[in-house]
Amino acid sequence: MPVKKHQTKTKDKNNLSAMQPRRKTRAVMVGNIGIGGDNPVRVQTMTNTNTLDIEETVEQIMKSVRVGAELIRLTTQTVEHAQALKEIKKILKDKYDCDIPLIADIHFVIDPAYEAMKWADKIRINPGLFSNKFGTKKNFTEEEYNESLLDVEKTLIPFIDKLKKYNIPVRIGTNHGSLSPRILEKYGNTPVGLVESVMEYLRIFKKHGYENLVVAIKSSDPIIMVEVNRLLAKTLDENKMDYPIHLGVTEAGMAEDGRAKSTIGIGVPLMEGIGDTTRVSLTEAPEKEIPVCYSILQAVQRRITKTEFISCPSCGRTLFDIEEVTKKVQEKLGHLKGLKIAVMGCIVNGPGEMAGADFGYVGGALGKITLYKKDKVVEKNIPQEEALDKLIDLIKKEGKWKEK
Ligand code: SF4
């Protein structure tokens, strides 16, 4: 169903109306990492090891930490799994001096969540999975609908009481594939149903005085992700719930398809100001997800963590091996956060083609490079073998160089 935008469009610094200001949210502390508020959009992943295999889990966590993961979620099916978090945390600290916050992922039974509160920095639950009072029942009467919801509330009350003791944040999550029969019957498997499902749980938490919350609604369909997150943000704002939103296209798949779906389902809400933390869910090793998260954040200008490269696709006019050269340029200059560098095979359409780059490396003649600072030529006809070093010298001269 069509939804209205939750905010009036405003223009960003580049005068682009597609970018909207970030939705105002409360800051929720997960260990030493803040989500929401003025914190950058946080990047997370999830391990795919058996959490009871502590050594393997720690190794996998460290692979993700080394490429920039800021939060790690772990499967926590049983009380024993929840206890394993204590040991994992200890080894991360003792062996690697690593304090990365750990998130316990709880499904179906609530008992592990009670144990996880002691060791984890955040708990992720889908409260709908904790009540099965009516099984797969159809044809709910109004009375039965309310009774089913009361059953969820009954399960959550002692949980919320315990949460208050530990003051540990909770991510309330609903997935497109796991709506309760109650919701499915009333709203169908629709964005409205998904949002109402999560709102039912949020109202229970709020009613019982617990708002240390993050919210997520996930779908494997990126178009539903966009629509549902627009509606979620709008509904939260209308209900004066400033909880941060976690974005993720669940079961996005692998390789280019998984990356393309994630870019749309995560990138579009981010452009519209929605989203405070994100996970790209790929059918690949967790550490592969992290660079994709950062690339999406960089592309939508929500979090600049690296050099922005502009390079042409090359064509019959290209005056050097642009793929090889671009790789070398990226290797040497990829750490210069915030700089825009263009690598162009020729200058056929003029320097405007370089989309406002700070520096340009451009084919001038066969084997000869012209260097630009913004749209001004700095030096012409540099032999290709010397051009990258000259570009580095130029960046240094302009005071923009940093050592790795
Ligand atoms: S910049 Fe030059 S070489 Fe690159 S695609 Fe355009 S015309 Fe071809």
Boltz pocket constraint, residues with backbone or C-beta under 6 A from the ligand:
constraints:
  - pocket:
      binder: B
      contacts: [[A, 312], [A, 313], [A, 314], [A, 315], [A, 316], [A, 317], [A, 318], [A, 319], [A, 344], [A, 345], [A, 346], [A, 347], [A, 348], [A, 349]]
      max_distance: 6.0
